[in-house]
Amino acid sequence: MRVCGIIRDVFSKWRFCIVGDIKKVVLAYSGGLDTSIIIPWLKENYDNCEVIAVSGDVGQGAELHGLEEKAIKTGASKLYVEDLTDEFVEEFIIPTMKAGAKYEGYLLGTSFARPVVARRIVEIAKREGADAICHGCTGKGNDQVRFELAIKAFAPGMKIIAPWREWDLQSRDDEIDYAEARNIPLKISRETNYSKDKNIWHLSHEGLDLEDPGNEPRYNTPGFLEMGVSPEQAPDTSEYVEIDFEQGIPVAVDGEKMTAASVITKLNVLGGRNGVGILDIVENRLVGMKSRGVYETPGGTILYHAHGALESLCLDKDTAHMKAQIAVKFADLVYNGLWFTPLREALSAFVDKTQETVTGKVRIKLYKGNILTAGVWSEYSLYSEDLATFNDSKFNYAQADAQGFINLFGLPLQVRAIVEERRGK
C-alpha cells in the first residue's frame, strides 16, 4: 500500500508539472462525440488552458455546419476551419489510387485523411505558439498513430495530449453521460451511436451491432448508408460511365473535363445510386486487434476498377507484377501512418514512373453493386488484337517457335525428372 501511495504521489507531481507548462492547446476538432467533450475536459484538467479548435475540411460536407458556434460555446477560444479537400485529393488520394494500394481490401479512406489534417494542425499550432496538440483518437485505434507520427514529422518537440489515454471514461456511453452533465449538444443518441468517419472519399461505420461479426449490417435501414443505397435498392437498369485518365490521373467523366476532386464527387453520386462500393470487413488493426467495419466508397471503388483496367493495357508484365507487390507495401505504410517517410516517397516515385503511359479512356457499367468493364482504349496500349487473335494473323508470329521455347523453359523440370528416374523414384 505504501508503494502504491508513493507511486500516486510521484505521478501527481509529474502531472502537475506537465499541466503547469501547458497554457495553450490546439485541438483536432470534428464536432463529434469525442472532441465535443474534450474541450471542457481540457479546461477542467489542464488548469483552464486556452483551447483552439481546428477542423480540417476534407470533403465531409454538412458535418462542418454550426461547428464554430458549438466549439465556442463549449469553451474554445476560436475555431479554424481549413479547406484541405484539393490537397487531400491531389497529394494523398490520387497517389494512393495510382499505386493500387488496398489494405486487406479497404481503400484507406480514414488512413490517408489523417496526415493532411495533422500537417495543417501543426502549422496552426506553431503560428499560435501552442504548447501542445490534442486529438480525440481512442487508445485502441489506428488513428492515434497516424496523427502522432505526422505531428512528430513536422513538430518533433511538440507535446501531444490524448485524453482517451488519460481520462477515466471507459465507453461511448460514459462520454454521452459526460456531455449531458455539461449540456453539450450531440447529434447522436445512444441507439444511433455508430463511430463514423466521413470525407470526400468514403464513410466508415463501426461499433454497436457491427461489433458482432455475426450480425448483418443494416444496409436497408433508413439512415444507415449515407453515400448511396444497397444493391437491393439500386435501379433495375444498368448505367454506363466513361472516365478519362492522363498519366494515371482521372481528368474527365463522360467527356467533361474536371478536377480530380470533382471526378470523385461525381462518381460518388453515380456509384452510390447503383449500390456500388460497400465493403464489410474484419481487418487487422496496427495495434494488434481485429476490428469489424463497414465502408462506403462508391466513387473510389469505380476509380480503382477503371484505373486497373487501363493499366492492364498499358503496363508490361514485369512492371505490372512488380507494381502489384509495391501496392501491398504502399498500403501498409498508409494504413500505419507512415505517409511522411522516405520509403513512401520512394515508392510514389516508382509509381509515378509506371504511370507515364497510363493514359486513355475506360467505359464502366454499373448494376446493383457490380462494376463491369465495358471498354478500354489507349494510344499506349500494348495489346495487339492481330497478335492475340485465333484467326489468321498478319503479325509475324510463328507458332512452331513455341516448341523450342517450351523445351528451354521446361528444361529444369525435365532434368530433375531424369535424375529421379535414374535414382529409381
Buried (B, 14 or more C-beta within 10 A) or exposed (E): EEEEEEEEEEEEEEEEEBBEEBBBBBBBBBBBBBBBBBBBBBBEBBEEBBBBBBBBBBBBEEBBEEBBEBBBEBBBBEBBBBEBBBBBBBBBBBBBBBBBBBBEEBBBBBBBBBBBBBBBBBBBBEEBEBBBBBBBBBEEBBBBBBBBBBBBBBBEEBBBBBBBEEBEBEEBEEBBBBBEEBEBEBEBEEEEBBBBBBBBBBBBBBBBEBEEEEEEBBBEEEEBBEBBBBBEEBEEEBBBBBBBBEEBBBBBBEEEEBBBBBBBBBBBEBBBBBBBBBBBBEBEEBEEEEBBBBBBBBBBBBBBBBBBBBBBBBBEEEBBEEBEEBBBBBBEBBBBBBBBBEEBEEBBEBBBEBBEBBBBBBBBBBBBBEBEBBEBEBEEBEEEEEEEEEEEBEEEEEEEEEEEEEEEEEEEEEEEEEEEEEEEE
